[in-house]
Amino acid sequence: AESDTNIAAMEKAIAALERGMAGGFLQTPTAKVLSKLAQSSQDIVVDADRQMLVAFLSGSSEYAPQSGQITGILKQMHETMSNNLD
């Protein structure tokens, strides 16, 4: 069930980023779910990508808007987690 929640959160995030709605998305409970997942996902995504994703989701001023890169990281995580369910 937790995996389903995490996968659904990634799908919502990807859709929001692709629509250019990152700012509004960061204020949602889904962003909080993804932030927790990103912080604990050492086995799903490489450390540099994980740190960038955490910075983005926290609204950190260290993050320079690169939503295409964030979308790519989320898609990679989504694929990995979906494949792990099979």
C-alpha positions as CSV (number, residue, x, y, z in Angstrom):
1,A,0.0,0.0,0.0
2,E,2.9,2.4,0.8
3,S,4.4,1.7,-2.6
4,D,1.1,2.4,-4.3
5,T,0.9,5.7,-2.4
6,N,4.5,6.6,-3.4
7,I,4.0,5.7,-7.0
8,A,0.8,7.8,-7.1
9,A,2.6,10.7,-5.6
10,M,5.3,10.5,-8.3
11,E,2.6,10.4,-11.0
12,K,1.0,13.6,-9.6
13,A,4.4,15.3,-9.3
14,I,5.4,14.4,-12.9
15,A,2.1,15.7,-14.2
16,A,2.3,19.0,-12.2
17,L,5.9,19.6,-13.4
18,E,5.1,18.9,-17.0
19,R,2.3,21.4,-16.8
20,G,4.7,24.0,-15.3
21,M,2.9,24.0,-12.0
22,A,5.9,23.2,-9.7
23,G,5.3,26.1,-7.3
24,G,1.7,25.1,-6.5
25,F,2.6,21.5,-6.3
26,L,5.3,22.1,-3.6
27,Q,2.5,23.3,-1.2
28,T,0.6,20.0,-1.4
29,P,0.6,16.9,0.9
30,T,1.8,14.9,-2.1
31,A,5.0,16.9,-2.2
32,K,5.6,16.0,1.5
33,V,5.1,12.3,0.7
34,L,7.7,12.6,-2.1
35,S,10.1,14.5,0.1
36,K,10.0,11.7,2.7
37,L,10.5,9.1,-0.1
38,A,13.4,11.0,-1.6
39,Q,15.1,11.2,1.7
40,S,14.9,7.5,2.2
41,S,15.5,6.3,-1.3
42,Q,19.2,5.5,-1.4
43,D,18.5,2.2,-3.2
44,I,16.2,3.9,-5.8
45,V,18.2,6.9,-7.0
46,V,21.8,8.1,-6.9
47,D,22.8,10.4,-4.1
48,A,23.3,13.5,-6.3
49,D,19.9,13.2,-7.8
50,R,18.3,12.5,-4.4
51,Q,19.9,15.6,-3.0
52,M,18.6,17.7,-5.9
53,L,15.2,16.3,-5.5
54,V,15.1,16.9,-1.8
55,A,16.3,20.5,-2.3
56,F,13.6,21.0,-5.0
57,L,10.8,19.5,-2.8
58,S,11.9,21.6,0.2
59,G,11.6,24.8,-1.8
60,S,15.3,25.4,-1.0
61,S,16.8,28.6,-2.4
62,E,19.8,26.4,-3.4
63,Y,17.7,24.8,-6.1
64,A,17.8,26.5,-9.5
65,P,14.7,25.7,-11.5
66,Q,15.4,22.7,-13.7
67,S,12.1,21.0,-13.7
68,G,13.1,18.9,-16.7
69,Q,15.8,17.3,-14.7
70,I,13.5,16.8,-11.7
71,T,10.9,15.3,-13.9
72,G,13.5,12.9,-15.3
73,I,14.6,11.8,-11.8
74,L,10.9,11.3,-10.8
75,K,10.3,9.2,-13.9
76,Q,13.3,7.1,-13.2
77,M,12.2,6.5,-9.6
78,H,8.7,5.7,-10.8
79,E,9.9,3.1,-13.3
80,T,12.2,1.5,-10.7
81,M,9.5,1.3,-8.0
82,S,6.9,0.0,-10.5
83,N,9.3,-2.7,-11.7
84,N,10.0,-3.7,-8.2
85,L,6.3,-4.4,-7.7
86,D,6.2,-6.8,-10.6
